[in-house]
Amino acid sequence: MTRSIIFDVDGVLVHGYHARPDGKTWEGKFLIDLGIDPVRFRDEFIYDIFIKKVVVGQTALVDALDRRLSSFGYKGSAIAFAQHWAARNSFPNEELLADIRRLKARSDIKLYLATNQDHMRAQWLWQTLGLGELFDDMFYSARARAMKPMAAFFEFAAARMGPQTEIPLFFDDTQKVVEGACNFGWESVLFTSNNDFRLHPWIKDRL
């Protein structure tokens, strides 16, 4: 039998965006270096058009940046900003990825990503960061037109994984997402460190 193992990206496979505030130390400096007020950017961009439109696939990231960056005093290219932003918030969790590579060698495991992302960063993670070399598919919010922990997101992922002979196993760093996945019927683990993955009984037996 084959089991699907599913991972969140930010806060699990990648250090950058985190559910925990202590994982976001990069962001303020990045914006300040560009002359942008981090609080205003969070309140007027992230919590507004980014979450409401970009991450669910209704507006392209570059279009949203083109509309809003000038209001923060930024005069440069929106595309350059987006590329720099992606690079600055995407540091791979190399130890965890090494463990996952060991699992990939097994014939009884399929590896997937389930993450809230816009189209542009999803492609950056898949191609530039190289996650596409390790995982079988990426289910992300702009593609699904729904964010975790909405049931529509999990329905989208489940439809593309197809019938399962075992309950999928999911690792995410956000409690409400873990609860949403549990309610959908997945075995879900709150990820706070690599040991949450390594010491899971099913995983431990296969590493």
N, C-alpha and C positions, 0 to 999 in steps of 0.2 A: 504494500500500500504506500501511496505517496502523500506526504503532508505538506501543506503550504505554510511557510514561515514568512511573516509579513512584518516589515519594519517602518516606523516613522523615520523621517530624515532628520529634521532639525532637533537637536537635543538628544539624538540617539546615534545615528551614523555620522552626523556632521555637527561640529561645534560652531555655533553662530547664533541663530535664533534659538531661544530656549523658552520653555514654559516657565522656568525658574528665573527670577530677576538676576541672580548672580551669574547667569550665563550670557548676559547681554552687554558685557563691559566694552565690546568693540564698537558699539553703535554710536554712542555719544561722541567719541573722538573722531570717528569717520566723518560725521556730519559737521562737527565744529571745524575740522580741517578744511571743509568746503565752504565755510562761512554760513552754515545753516543751523538755526536754533533747533536742537534735538527735540525739545518739548513741543514746539509748534509743528515740526515735521511729524511727530507721532500723532498729535491730536488732529491735525488738519489734513494729513495725507494717509498715514497708516490706518487710523481708526475711521477714516472717512472713505475716500474713493478706493483705496487699496483693498480693504477688507470687503467693502460693499460691492465693488465692481470688478476689480482686477483679479482677485484670487478666485472668483467664481466664473471667470471667463467671459464677462460681459464687456470689458474694456481692456485693451492691450496695455501692458505696463508702460511702454514708451509713450503711448498716447496720453496716459494719465500724467506721466512726468512732464510731458510737453505743456500740459494745461496748468500744472501747479508749481513747477520748480521756480519760475520767475517770481512768484509771490514770496518765496523764501530768500530772494536776493541772489539766486544762483543763475549765472549767465552762460554756463557751458552747455555741452551737448547732452541731451537726455539719454541717448544711447550710450555714451561714454560713462555717464553717471550709473546707469543700470549695470553695465559690465563691471565697473569698479565696485559697486555695491555687492554684486554676486560674489566677486572674488574675496571681498573683505569679510563676508559672513559665512564662509564655507570651508572650514578646516576639518578634514576627515578625521574620524575616530579610528585611527589606523589599527589599534589593537583589536577593536571589535570587528573591523573589516577583515582582518587576518583570520579571525575565528570563523567568520562567515564563508570565507574562501575554502576553509577546510570542509565545511558542510556541503559546499557546492559540489564537491567531488563525489558525494553520495548520490545514488540513483533514486532514493526514496524521498527526496526533498525538492520542492520548488520554492524559489525565493522571489519575493515581491516587495514593492514599496507602496506605502499608503500615506499620503502627505498633502498638506494644504499648500499649494504652490500656484503661481501664475505660469502661463505658458513659457515665457522667456527663461525664467529661472529653472523650471523643470527641464528644459532642453539643455541648459548649462550644466545642471547636475548630471544628467544622463550622458551627455557627450563630452564636455570639457573635464568634469570631475571624474568621469569614467565609470559611473555606477551602472551604466548599460552593459558593461563587460561582465558584471557579476550577477545582476538580477534579471529575472525573466520578463518583468513588466513593471511599469510605474503607474499607479492609480493616483491621480492628483486632482485637486478641487476644480481647477479651471477646466480640465478635461471632463470631469464628472458633472460640472455645473452645480456642485453642492460641496459644502465643507464638512469635514469631520467636526463634530460627532453626529451629523444628520444621518438618518437612516438611508436617505437617497445616496449618500456617498458609499456606504457599505454595500448597498444593493448594486451599485455600479461595479464595484470591485468584484463582488461575488459572481456577477454575470460573466465577467471576463475571465475569471479563474475557472469557471465551469464546475460541474459536479465534483464534490469532495468525498473521498473515502474516509478522511479523518477531519476532525474539527480544526480549522485554521488556528495557528498560534501567532499572536500579534504583540509587538512591543512598541509602546508609546510613552512619552514623558509627560503627558497631560492627563490628569485624573478623569476629567469629564469625557475625554475621548476613549479612555480605557473602559469607562462605564458604558458608553454608547456601543462600543464593540461587543462588550459582554452581553448587553441587551439584544444585540443582533444575533448572538449565538457563537461568537468567536471566543476562544480562550485568550484572555488579554492580560498582559503584565505591565504594571507601571514601571517604567525604566528610569532608574536614578543613577545607576552605575553599570559598568560592564558585567559585574557579578550577577545582576538581575537576569542577564542572558545566560552567562556561563553556568550558573548554578541551578538553572531551571532543570528539573529532573529529566525531561525528555531530551533537552539539548545536551546536558552533561553526559548522558549515556552515548552520545554520538560524536563528541569532540575528542 
